[in-house]
Amino acid sequence: MTFKELGFSELILDSLSYMGFENATPIQEQAIPKIFEGHDILASAQTGTGKTAAFMLPILDIISKLSVDNTVALIIVPTRELALQIDQEIQAFSYTTNISSIPLYGGGDGQDWETQKRALRNGVNIVVATPGKLTSFIHNKYLNCDTIKYLILDEADRMLDIGFYDDIMAIIKKLPKERQTLLFSATMPSKIVKLSKEILNNPLEIKIAISKPNAKILQAAYLCYDAQKIALLSHLIKDKPKYKSIIIFSSTKKNVSAIVSSLKSQGMNAAAISSNLEQKQREQMMLEFRGKSVRILVATDVISRGIDVKDIDLVINYDVPRDAEDYVHRIGRTARAAASGVAITLINPDDMYHFSGIENLIEKEIFKINVPAELGESPKWEVNKRRSNNRGRPKSKPRKHSGNKRR
């Protein structure tokens, strides 16, 4: 279905034309008509399905026909990166209109606060905010919630994981009861269902099944011990000089720092991004990575959802994510558009059970490889939920076993 068939005004269609958008994705086809009709929506759709446009385009179309200079739409998101990304998309989608927007997020300096406060005082149509910073602006009476007609919660599951439930409920109590509420979540656990019952009014449910990883992603996994991981990373990256953009995901900030220090000591162009950095530092780091002046970005899951960087050649999971769907989000950073890509996961003995859960989710057995002989012996693939900690030092000589291939 085309966007014209979905009933958008010429102003929005012109913006979409400039961006080269013509056909809607499944989540857009299902959500947009119902949003135009005024329904509350409970939607499950992962990153990469076009969900931002699904909730943003109809709201922009509606606002473009109104004569307002105050805040009528509020979008709440879990991270600063997502707030910035959505605000950038709003600016692109509303290029031919006079709609204004502002992202509100923490982690910046006093100047950021003043800039955001000034924008709210001057009047802005759409606010995209993280819960903590939004609460501060509401508490200080810089944001008038009485005029809000549209509330969108994006990546609601991640917000609840972080612990924003109380903040979200406190914010919602400040909003008019007569409003349209759209809740988008990558997953639909019981806590999201509970939240939807508290804040939505007779919602229509839309569920786009979690997509399997792009077929153009070459997936592989190395069986290794923790003590081998840094050396293995170096081997993998040095073996791929043609790869210009590489992301390494780690679940802990401590490992991020250790990885970057090791790669830099070997002369590799690597940088870290995590919640330890100030917001401006994180924005600058992303600009440098997009511009290819930084080749290797080592990150926590803060950027596994919402990152918009083209032509990422290689994604490495330094450790196995505990949530199987996070694996899909992580490796989905590569092979975007018409490109292909590679995703490699390092699996220690304790992570084998969790990785088997990932294989069950994506309905595919990932090819497993032993570490290079010079790094020692690989652990044997063994799925055991209650296995003991086997992160000891590997033996000096490798051992062959069936089902795995040496490289």
DAFEN-V125939 format. One record per backbone hydrogen bond with DSSP energy under -0.5 kcal/mol. NH is the residue of the N-H (numbers start at 1). CO is the residue of the C=O. If there is no record, write none. Layout:
BEGIN
NH;CO, NH;CO
END
This chain:
BEGIN
3;22, 6;2, 7;4, 8;3, 13;9, 14;10, 15;11, 16;12, 17;13, 18;14, 19;15, 20;16, 20;17, 21;16, 24;1, 29;25, 30;26, 31;27, 32;28, 33;29, 34;30, 35;31, 36;32, 37;33, 38;35, 39;34, 40;201, 41;181, 42;204, 43;41, 43;183, 44;206, 45;43, 45;185, 49;46, 54;50, 55;51, 56;52, 57;53, 59;55, 60;56, 61;57, 62;58, 63;59, 64;60, 65;61, 65;62, 66;63, 68;66, 72;70, 72;125, 73;125, 74;150, 75;127, 76;74, 76;152, 77;129, 83;79, 84;80, 85;81, 86;82, 87;83, 88;84, 89;85, 90;86, 91;87, 92;88, 93;89, 94;90, 95;92, 97;94, 102;126, 104;128, 105;103, 112;109, 113;109, 114;110, 115;111, 116;112, 117;113, 118;114, 119;115, 120;116, 121;117, 122;118, 123;119, 126;100, 127;73, 128;102, 129;75, 129;127, 130;104, 131;77, 134;130, 135;131, 136;132, 137;133, 138;134, 139;135, 140;136, 141;138, 142;137, 143;137, 144;142, 145;143, 147;144, 148;145, 149;72, 150;72, 151;180, 152;74, 153;182, 154;76, 154;152, 156;184, 159;155, 160;156, 161;157, 162;158, 163;159, 164;159, 168;164, 169;165, 170;166, 171;167, 172;168, 173;169, 174;171, 175;172, 176;145, 179;177, 180;149, 181;179, 182;151, 183;41, 184;153, 184;182, 185;43, 192;189, 193;189, 194;190, 195;191, 196;192, 197;193, 198;194, 198;195, 199;195, 200;196, 202;200, 204;40, 206;42, 208;44, 209;207, 217;214, 218;216, 218;341, 219;217, 220;343, 221;367, 222;345, 223;369, 224;222, 224;347, 228;225, 229;225, 229;226, 232;228, 233;229, 234;230, 235;231, 236;232, 237;233, 238;234, 239;235, 240;237, 243;240, 244;242, 246;295, 247;314, 248;297, 249;247, 249;316, 250;299, 256;252, 257;253, 258;254, 259;255, 260;256, 261;257, 262;258, 263;259, 264;260, 265;261, 266;262, 266;263, 267;264, 268;263, 270;268, 271;296, 273;298, 277;274, 279;107, 282;278, 283;279, 284;280, 285;281, 286;282, 287;283, 288;284, 289;285, 290;286, 291;287, 292;289, 293;288, 294;288, 295;269, 296;269, 297;246, 297;295, 298;271, 298;296, 299;248, 299;297, 300;273, 303;300, 304;301, 305;301, 307;303, 313;245, 313;311, 314;245, 315;342, 316;247, 317;344, 318;249, 318;316, 319;249, 324;322, 326;323, 327;323, 327;324, 328;324, 329;325, 330;326, 331;327, 332;328, 333;330, 334;331, 335;312, 335;340, 339;336, 341;216, 342;313, 343;218, 344;315, 345;220, 346;317, 347;222, 347;345, 348;346, 351;348, 352;348, 352;349, 355;351, 356;352, 357;353, 358;354, 359;355, 360;356, 361;357, 362;358, 363;359, 364;359, 366;364, 367;219, 369;221, 370;405, 371;223, 375;372, 376;373, 377;395, 384;382, 387;384, 404;401, 405;368
END
